[in-house]
């Protein structure tokens, strides 16, 4: 089951899309006021659908505001199919358009096709638990501040975040981060976790959970 957010000021359209996609087993949240949609909330979803023509903040503006913070597909619902509009939307980071009026079959097929392709891991940025990871720069940012992680601390966090919700033992984390042939003791992971938590706590964050008797996990879709 995937979690989807649909933003459209047309309440009848929201009801139609929600009913159609729930038939495929998806959890669908709807929002009629685009100005209330916050980037932190968008981290919780596997796919976003935005109407282009909305009062207050249109779909293009909303996409521009949240695109840098989310890796999931963004699809536009639009009656505008001119080349200029398509170019503008894709330039803002949209993944696809669904032109109104559309058939329910087309809607379900297009959404499910994008979700199937989303098995890839993010290669640029990933936000989880209030922390944004730049995987090219190997840095972690909370709010406006770069967290002072050591190389090992960052590597542990990145591994946990890429597998958010999965529990790892100290031994598994040590091997994943430092390699089977690394010199050292897996008990060092506990000290790394302690330091990581202290640095996260300074920013009011606590996304790492201890599963007693097993190991550690990064809480999936945590925004604390």
NORLIN-V119101 format. One line per field, one symbol per residue. ss: DSSP state (~ for helix, > for strand, _ for the rest). phi: phi as a letter, one per 30 degrees, with the letter a starting at -180 (. if undefined). burial: I if it has 9 or more other ideal C-beta (glycine too) atoms within 8 Angstrom, else O. Layout:
ss->???
phi->???
burial->???
//
This chain:
ss->__>>>>>___~~~~~~~~~~~~____>>>>>__~~~__~~~~____>>>>>_______~~~~~~~~~~~___>>>>>>____~~~~~~~~~____>>>>____~~~~~~~~~~~~~~_______>>>>__>>>>____>>>>__>>____~~~~~~~~~~~~_____>_~~~~~~~~~_________~~~~~~~~~~~~~~______>>>>___>>>>______
phi->.ccbbccadddddedddddddddcidcbcbbccddddcedddddccacbbddcbdibdddddeddcedcbcddbcccaccbdedddddddddjdcabbdddbddddedddddddddddddddccbbcaiiccccdddhbbbciccdddddedddddddddddbejccbdedddddddcjdcddkbddddddededdddddddcicbdccdceiblbbcedidbc
burial->OOIIIIIIIOOOIIIIIIOIIIOIOIOIIIIIOIOOIOIOIIIOIOIIIIIIOIOOOIIIIIIIOIIOIIOIIIIIIIOOOOOOIIOIIOOIIIOIIIOOOIOOOIIIOIIIOIIOOIOOOOOOIIIIIIIIIIIOOOIIIIOOOOIOIOOIIIIIIIIIIOIIOOOIOIOIIIIOIOOOOOOOOIOIIOOIIOIIIOIIIOIOIOIIOOIOOOIIIIIOOIIO
//
